[in-house]
Amino acid sequence: MAEAAVNAGSAEAGTIVARDHAKWEKKGQPNKAELLVYAARKSGRNPIGLGIEMSKARRGRAKIQFDEYVKFGLYDKARFTDDERAQFVGAAVQNQVIHKTNDLWWFALTEDKWLSHLHLTRDGLPVPDTVAIVDTGARRYADGTVLRSADDLRGFLKTAGFPLFGKHNRGLMSVGVFIIENADDDMVYLREQGGMTYHKFLEHIIGSDAFLLQRLVRNCGFIRQFTEAAATIRMVNFLKEDGLWVSHAVLKLPSGGNLADNFWRPGNLLCNIDPETGKVLRLVGTDGPGLKELEAHPSVDAALLGETLPHWDRLLEVNAQVASLHTPLKYQSTDICITDDGPVIVEVNAGSSFSLPQYASGQGFLTPEIRKIFRDWGADMIWA
C-alpha cells in the first residue's frame, strides 16, 4: 500500500512504532508561512501571488500540497513549461490510483513482512536472513523462531550474533526500526536507545506489535563509501500487457547515524538512476523546506554522479522475477539493496510513492504515457 497511508500501528505511546510515527507525522505538517517565505526568496516573486498559486495547486486535480509545491520547485516560473508543470502530482492522489488499479486482496502479502519473506524465499529470491520474530501475541509463524517473552529473548540473544536489525512486521516508511548491538544476561543494547532490561525492551520497543529480527544487509563497496546503513534502490514497476516497464529507479542514501534510508529522516539523500543502465543521473538533498540539487555528496569525497551502480544487470533480473510473482499488482515497486554479492530484496510494495521519483528527478511523475496507463487501468481520477 502507498506510503502516504502509514498506519500508526501500536496505540501505545511508548513503543518505537508510535514514536517514529509521531516524527513522520510532524514532518508532514510543515509551517505554511515558512514555505511561502522560502518560495518568495527563491523565486523573487510576490508572496501574495505565490500564496494564491499554491492554494490553487492544492485545490486542483493534482492535489499538490504547499510543502510539495515547494519541494517540486513549482514556484520557479522559468524552470518548467506549462505541460511540464501539469505532470506533477501530489501524494494525496496516489492511494486513489493504487486502490483503483491493483488487486486489493494482494496488499496483505506485501504489507505483512513475514508473509512476504516466505513468498520471496520460496521462489529462491535473495532476501535478508530473518532469524527470529519478536511477538508477545498468539500468532504462529510457520517454522519461524518466535520470541514471546523476556526469557525467550534472553535465551535467543545469547547465541544469536550481532548486530541484528529489527523491522516492524507491518511497517511502512521505515517507521519502527532498531538495531540490537549486543546483549547480556540483564540488558539489551540498542544502537540509538542504549541499554535496557529485557522487560523494558518488550514494553517500550515492541509493545503489542510484531518485529522481524534480521542480519544486517551490507552495502556493496561502492555504496559503502557513502553510507554504512543499508541503502536501497526503489524500482517503480508497471506490468503492462507487453511486459514489465520500469519507469523510474531511485537510490535512497542514508546519512549520518540514520538507521534507514527513507527520505523523511533528516539528512538522507536521493539519487535519480537510469533504470536501464544503473547510471547515477542526479543527486538531491534537503534545503530547509525545499530541495537542492547537489554536484557531489556533501560529506564524502568520492565520485557519485555519472557512476554506474554495480550488479545492475542482475538487479534487473531480480526485480523482474519479483514483479512476475506479484502480477495482480499492476503498479508495484521493489526496494533492493546492492551488496558485494549482488542484489538483496529488502521490501516489495503494492504500489509506490508518486513523490519519490519526482523529488529525485525534478520532473513530474504523471507523464502522458503514465497517465494513459493509469486511465486504461480504470483510474478515471487521472486526467487525459
N, C-alpha and C positions, 0 to 999 in steps of 0.2 A: 504494500500500500504506500501511497505517496508520503514523503517525509513531512509534508505540511500537516498531516493528521497524527502527529505523535501522540500516543496515549500516555497519560501521566503514570500509568502502571499502578504501583502501590499507593494507597491513600495515606500511608504512614509518613508523616513529615520528616522523620529522622532517617529514612533509608536513602541510599545513594541514588536510586531512581528518582525519588521525589526532589532531592537536592539538585541533581543535574537538570531535571525538567524545569525547575524554577529558574535556573540560569538560562536555559534555552528560551523560555518564555520571556524573560527580561530582554534578551537580545531582539525579540520580535515586537517590542514595544518602544520604538525609537522616539526621540524627542522631536516633535514636528518643527518647532522653532529652530532647533539646531540644523535640521535638514534644509530648511528654507535659507538660512544664513549661509550654509555651505554651498548650496546650488547658486545663490546670488554671487557669492565671492568667486566661485569657479568660472561662472559664465559672464559676469559683469552685467547681468540683466536685472531689471526692476523686480524686487521681491514680490510686489503685489501681482504683477503679471505671472510670475512663476507660480505663486500660490494658486491662482485661478487655473493655470495649466495642469498643475499637479492634482487638483481636485477633479478636473475633467478626466484625467487619466484613471483616477480611482473609480469614478462612476461609469467609465466606458466599458466596452465589451471585453477588453483585455484585463480589467480589474487590477491595474498596476497601483500598488500602494505607494505612499510617499517615500518610504525607505527604498523600495525597488526602483522607483523613478530616479532617485539619486544614484544608487549603485549602477544602474544601467547607463547613467550619463545622459539621460534624455533632456536635461536642461541645456545641453550644448547644441544649439541650432545648426552649427556648421558641421557637426560630426556625422549626421545621418540625413539621407534623403527621406522624403515622406513615406516612401514604400518601405525603407529600412526601419524607420521608427514604428511602422504598423506591424512589424514582425515580432516585436517584444510583447511578452505576456506575463501576467502576474501569477504567483503561486496559487492564488485563490481559484484559478481556472483548472489547475492540473487534476485535482481529485475528481471533478466532474467528468473530465475526459477519461481518466483512468478507469473510473467505475463504469463508464458507458462502453468502453472498448474491450475491457478484459472480462474473463470469466471469474466472477467474484468467489466462486467455490474454491478457486486455487489460491486465494490470498493466504489461507491458513498455512499452506505448505511453505511459503516463503517467510511469513511473519513468526512462525514458531521455529526458532533456530535449531532445535533438536531434530524436528521432523525434516528440515532442510538438510541438516548434516547427514541423516540417514539416507535420504533420497540421493544426494550427490555421491556419498560414499559407495552406495550400492552400484552406481554406474562407473565406479573406478576413477572418479574425478579427484584431483588434488585439493584437499581441504585441510584446515588446521587440525592438529591432533587434539581431539576433545577427550580429556582424561577422566572427567567426573562431572556430575550435575549436583549443585547445591540447591536443595528444595526441601523445606520443612513440612510440606504438604504430603498428600497421599498419592499423588500421581506416580504411576510406574513408567519407567523409561526403557522398555525392552531389555537389552543386555547391558545398558549403561550402568556405571558405578554411581549410585545415588548417596549423597551425604545429607542426612536429615537432622543431625544433632551435633552438639559441640564435640561429643565423644567420637562420632563418625569423622568429623572434620580433622580433629587432632590425630586420630589414628592414620588417616589417609595422608596427611601432610608430612608425617614423619619420614615417609619414603618416597614422596611424590617427586622431588626435584624442583628447583626454582630457576627463573621466575615463572609464574602462571598468570595468564590473562583471564580476567573474569568478564563475561559478556551476558547482559540481561537477555533471557530467552525470548522475550517479546520486545526487545529494544529496537528503536529506530533512532537515527541521527546520533549514534554513539551515546545516547542517554543511558547512564548506568554502566560504566566500565571501571575496572580497577585492576591493579597488578599486585599479586602477592609476591613479595621479595624473599620472605623467609618465614619460618615458624619454629616454635619450640613447644615444650610441654604446656606452657601457660599462655603464650601470646601468638597472634598472627600479625605479621609486619607488612603493611601496605606501602606502596611507593609514595603516595601523596598524604595519606592519613596517619602514617606511623604505626606504632604497635597498639594492639587492643586485645582484650581477652577473647576467647572463642565465643562466649555468650554475647559480648558486646558486638562482635563481628556479625553474628547471626541477627542481632537486634537492629543495629544501625547501618549495616550494609545490605544484608539480604532481606530481612523482613518477611513478608508473605510472598515475595517474588521468587522466581527460579533463575539460576545463573549457570551457564556453562563455564567450566574451567578448562582452558586450552593452553598448550605450549605456545610460547610467543612465536609469531611468524616474523622472520628476519629479512629485511630488505636485501636485495642484491647489492653488490659492491658499488655500483654506480649511484643508486638512490641513497645508499647508506652515507655517502659523502654529505648529504643534505639533511638527513634525519635518521635517528635510530628507531623511532616509533614507526610502526607499520604504516606505509603509505599505499593507498590503493588507487587503481585506475577504474573510473566509472565508465563502463561500456554501455551506451544507450542503444537499445536494440528494438528494431521494428521487424516483426515477422510478416512480411508481405507475401502475396501469392507466389511471386517469383523467387522467394528465398529471403534469407536474413540480410537486413541492411543496418549497419552500424552508423547512425547519423553523427554521433559525437563521441569523443573519448576525452576524459578529464582526469588528470593526475591530481590527487589531493595530498598535499605535503604538510605533515605536522611540523610545528615549530616549537622551540623552547622545550619545556617539560610536558607538553600536551601528550596525553596517552592515546588520543585518537585523532583521526585526520579530518573530521567534519569541519566545514568552513566556519561554523558559528563559534568555534573555540578561538580565543584571541591569538592572533599572530600566525594562524595557519595560512597557507598559500594554495593557489590553484594554478595548474598548467593546462593550457589547451593543447591537445595532442592530435596529430593527424591520425584518424582511425585506420587508415590503410598501411601507413609506414611506421607509426610509432614515433615520429619526429616531434620534438617539443617546439610548438609554434609561438606560445605566448605565456608569460608569467604574470600573475596578478596577486596583489596583496591589498589589505585594507588601508584606507586613508581617512581616519575618523569615521564618519558615517558613509563615506563613499569608498570607491575602489581606485587603485592606481596600477598602471601597467609598469612592470619593472624590467630593466635591461639585464639584470643579473640577480642572483639570490642575495638578499640583503645582508646575510651574515656568513656566507661561505664563499671562499674564493676558488670556485670550480665552475667550469663551463656547464650550462644547463640549456639555455636557449639554442636551438639548432641541433641539439644532440638527439640521437635515436635511442629509445629505450631498448634494453636487451630482451632477448627471447620473444620478440614481438610476433613472429610467425606462429610460435607455439601458443602465445596468448590468444591469438585469433582463433586457433583451433579449439582451445579450451572454451572460449566464450561461445563459439558456435555449438559446441556439444551441450553446454548449459542451456542455451536458448532452445535447442531442439527437445530438451527434457521438459520444457515448460511452454509448449506451443499454445495452450489455451490462453496464455498471457501474451496477446499480440504486441503489446507495448510493455517492455520489461527492461531490466538493466542488471548487470553483473559487476560487483566490486572485486577486483583482482589485485593481489599483491605479487610483485615480481621478486622472487628470491634468486639466490645464486643457482638453484637447481631448476628454476623455471617458475611458471605462474602457479599461484595458490588462490583458490576461490574463497574469499572472506565472507561474501554475502550475495544473495540473489534477491532482487526487489521486484514486486508486482507493480511495475511502473517505474517512474524515475522523476526526479525533480526537474521541473522546467527551468528553474533559476540557475542551477549549477552550470550548465553549458553556456548560458547567457553571460554569467559572471566571467567565466573562463575565456570565452571567445570575444566578448564585447559585441556580439551580434545577436539579433533576435532569434528565438527558437522556432517560432511559427513561420517558417519559410513557406512559399507556395506549395512545395512538394509535401511538407509535413502537414500543412492544413488539409490538403486533398486526401492524404492517407487517413487522417482522423475523421474527416467527414464521410469518406467511403465506409468507415467502420461504424458509422452511426452517431458520431459526436457532433450533433447539429448545433451545439453551442459555439462551435468554431466557425468563423466567418470564411466565406469562399475567397 
